[in-house]
Amino acid sequence: MPVENSGRRTIPAMLVLALLLSCFRNHPDPGPTGEPAMPLPLITGASRTEFYLPMILGKSVGVVANHSSRIDDAHLVDSLGSLGVKITRIFSPEHGFQGTGEAGETIRDGRDASSGIPVVSLYGHKVKPLPEDMKGIDVMIFDIQDVGVRFFTYISSMTYVMEACAENGIPLIIMDRPNPNGDYMDGPVLSPEFKSFVGLHPVPVVYGMTIGEYAGMVNGEGWLEEGLTCELTVIPMDHYRRDSVFPLPVRPSPNLPRMEAVRLYPSLCFFEGTIISVGRGTDAPFMMIGHPEYEGGDTSFTPRDMPGMATDPLYKGMECRGYSLILFARQNLLKESSIILSWLIDLNRYFAGRKEFFTGYFDLLAGDSLLKKQISAGVPEEEIRLSWKNDHDTFRRIRKKYLLYPDTNEK
């Protein structure tokens, strides 16, 4: 049974099972020569049905899901239905239940074409389930593939679902999944005055936690509205290594089509708050950068309408000169990573005195107003990084309390 916890600053309410299962089975036993054995195959929380089916059978279940919610080759909703689970309602985040909505596109309520189950959008006219949406639900499941970056909105949707569950007395089960950027932490920590849907919590841009660990932190640190806590259970993964980069079986969102894009995203998404294109409206979004008036670089691209990925993208029909970063990502970021500021610094310097480089959106992405000022003032990257150190140290102490898997990253 879930462990009850009404305290605001203690370990979040989770099954003791979630902790026990994750303590010893994340690293393979050494081989006969003492060298590490080949990594064992990752098993996601959703695939460990034996641990959560007893908690949901015979109950009315709500599911927060999208196209990434899978058990092997089948969708979670279909798999649970075949096991006799009664799913009453589906909730979907940004990009919708099918994962085909464009960034920022309003998603409407609907029905799952396969099962006929009602689908409630949490990225349309509301971001949080209403009491009437929760009516009749005995237990809620959250199973979505995150990318471990603060401005990727699935963790915001999860937070509002946690609040709705806490307010309505409904237990929440998080199916844990790997963080494809989980091997490092980096970037400015969000200041409260810059709280928005692309950043709700005082965490770095890259926070080095799985979505289950992150939920525990939100719960345990009292980050829900009015310090509420929800009855939370995390179904942990088996054989998860934080220092390994796991290829994702499906794209987490329409404009992150490859692992190179997923690894470049923490650095390139900053450009969404500038005049620079990140390749939306091409076959390689978040894998290149450019501008129609830039005269350097090693590539060119012309954004176009691409239904389901980009409608009326920035600089549509205009040739942009810039850089392809696919090879860089393959050679560097798939092995180890950090947020790369040099691209921002260099392009800002290029356009200085000719164009206003930053837009009003940049500070929301950064989570503070300092980074823009530092870049505009020509502060070296090393000095910018040094300015993050105290906030990183504070966050590490908070983060450590909620880790379910060995912490192999001290970057």
Secondary structure as UniProt FT lines:
FT   HELIX           16..23
FT   TURN            32..33
FT   TURN            45..47
FT   HELIX           49..56
FT   TURN            57..58
FT   STRAND          60..65
FT   TURN            67..68
FT   STRAND          70..71
FT   TURN            72..73
FT   STRAND          74..75
FT   HELIX           76..82
FT   TURN            83..84
FT   STRAND          86..92
FT   TURN            94..99
FT   TURN            103..104
FT   STRAND          110..111
FT   TURN            113..115
FT   STRAND          118..121
FT   HELIX           131..134
FT   TURN            135..136
FT   STRAND          139..143
FT   TURN            150..151
FT   HELIX           154..168
FT   STRAND          172..175
FT   TURN            180..183
FT   STRAND          186..189
FT   HELIX           192..194
FT   TURN            197..198
FT   STRAND          204..206
FT   HELIX           211..220
FT   TURN            221..222
FT   HELIX           225..227
FT   STRAND          232..235
FT   TURN            242..243
FT   TURN            254..255
FT   HELIX           259..268
FT   HELIX           269..273
FT   TURN            280..281
FT   TURN            285..286
FT   STRAND          288..291
FT   TURN            292..293
FT   STRAND          299..301
FT   TURN            307..309
FT   TURN            314..317
FT   STRAND          320..324
FT   HELIX           326..328
FT   HELIX           329..333
FT   TURN            334..335
FT   HELIX           342..351
FT   TURN            352..354
FT   TURN            360..361
FT   HELIX           362..366
FT   HELIX           370..376
FT   TURN            377..378
FT   HELIX           381..386
FT   TURN            387..388
FT   HELIX           389..400
FT   TURN            401..402
//
